[in-house]
Amino acid sequence: MKAVFGIILLFIFWTLLSFWVGDYFVPYPWQTLFDFVDLFISDDAFYHLGLTILRVLIGFVFAVFSGFIFGWFVGRNPVLSKLSRPMILFFQGMPPILWTIPLLLIMGVGFFTPVVVIALITFPLIVVNISEGVKTIPVSLEEMVALFAPGFLPRLREVYFPHLKPFITAALELGIVLALKASTVAEFFGASDGIGAKINGSYQAFKMHALFAWGFLVIVLILLFHALGSWIKKQAVNMKGFHRGFYFPFQSKRHEKQSSYVGIEVNGLDFAYHNGDKILNNIQFKLGGKEMALLSGDSGKGKTTLVHLLSGLIKSSQANIRIPRKRGVVFQDDRFLPWRDVLYNAALPVIYGAYGQGGQRAMDNVRTWLKKCGLEDYSGYFPAELSGGMKKRLALARCLSFEPEVLLLDEPFVGLDKRSRIEIWKLIKDYYDENNVAILIVTHHPEDIPFLSECRILELKDRTINEKKSRLSQPALNVK
């Protein structure tokens, strides 16, 4: 309704202006509309329209591809981001006419001069949108996918593209309109054909009716391109439903056998961050199959860092670690793909067949674990629709869905009530009893573990690990 009211006001203002200065200089709105229709009666109107659209598409597509690649590297590299920022601001702030005139002198009047101008004008917009999106990619999701679905393709499909989707659609929506405007200016100064050139010719000949008709065509194209951009954006938003219950379970051609080594063995592990602060020093311990160990220690002393080293999320050249390839990890924080439903999040380790699994049998196993974790009726929900306790159970289902040979539990169930923790620990104990696995548990609350008396006790203190010879005396609760 507001849009209609705005059009009526524009019509009234335009009519009054035409009446005031005369319809020779400013044709009445209805005259411009008739002249606009007359344009397409002539044979060359579609020709010039087609040339303009072709130039817009060529220049914009080139800007999108080059801008996406450059924006990706700018977003991933802080040094490149600082170096490129002045150049991007320079191109964004420079009026297009200042580019067109030098390019006209260099390239001459021709087809590709406007194309280059279009690409140069839209390139910074693409770079800024993509680089800002890349900078905000959650590292926690990258790590989670790298662990449960190794390889670049899973990260591209599960993290990068879904996260960058709103930034890409915004760049397309704004960029296509900007490209059309740039084309009109570029053709005005640097082409002998196209809509901009026809506007220039009408201006030079002082044919005001033709000038307004071609200008009206530009406005119609801008509205159409804007509507196209809005439609693309709307379709991208609606794609969230595409991820509910839609799967691509890959059948792995290889059959994953159990690792020759079962357990965890660490010899001489040192680790320091880039600032030189040493976190771990000469870490040595061994945990065999069918063994559980509790790792305790003060906050900030490297327990989570050690778990990340064991899981492979952090690499260290100063380490000798033996550990099975199929490592199940439950993180402190919730690391779920927000655009995927519960079933897909739980099935992530088997969907890409990274661990020799795939197909219907693997998906049936995932559903079995969701049922054991009490999430069978929530498989179509998204993580944001779950309670805190349900998210913890989902993390466990994902951890166990591909039958890992070692479990690394890093403060896995903090924040849950005692009853919920006992229920989840029971599931872990059942898996331990039924499989030849080693379990390393990091927690500040050992009293919450029902089978505490069955655990070896490791303490991380002064950057190294010491084992307490006597186990904690709490009797194992009846969790079976």
Secondary structure, 3 states (H helix, E strand, C coil): CHHHHHHHHHHHHHHHHHHHHCCCCCCCHHHHHHHHHHHCCCCCHHHHHHHHHHHHHHHHHHHHHHHHHHHHHHHHCHHHHHHHHHHHHHHHHCCHHHHHHHHHHHHCCCCHHHHHHHHHHHHHHHHHHHHHHHHCCCHHHHHHHHHHCCCHHHHHHHHHHHHHHHHHHHHHHHHHHHHHHHHHHHHHHHCCCCHHHHHHHHHHCCCHHHHHHHHHHHHHHHHHHHHHHHHHHHHHHHHHHHHCCCCCCCCCCCCCCCCCCCEEEEEEEEEECCCCCEEEEEEEEEEECCEEEEEECCCCCCHHHHHHHHHCCCCCCCCEEECCCCEEEECCCCCCCCCCCHHHHHHHHHHCCCCCCCHHHHHHHHHHHHHHCCCHHHCCCCHHHCCHHHHHHHHHHHHHCCCCCEEEEECCCCCCCHHHHHHHHHHHHHHHHHCCCEEEEECCCHHHCCCHHHCEEEEEECCEEEEECCCCCCCCCCCC
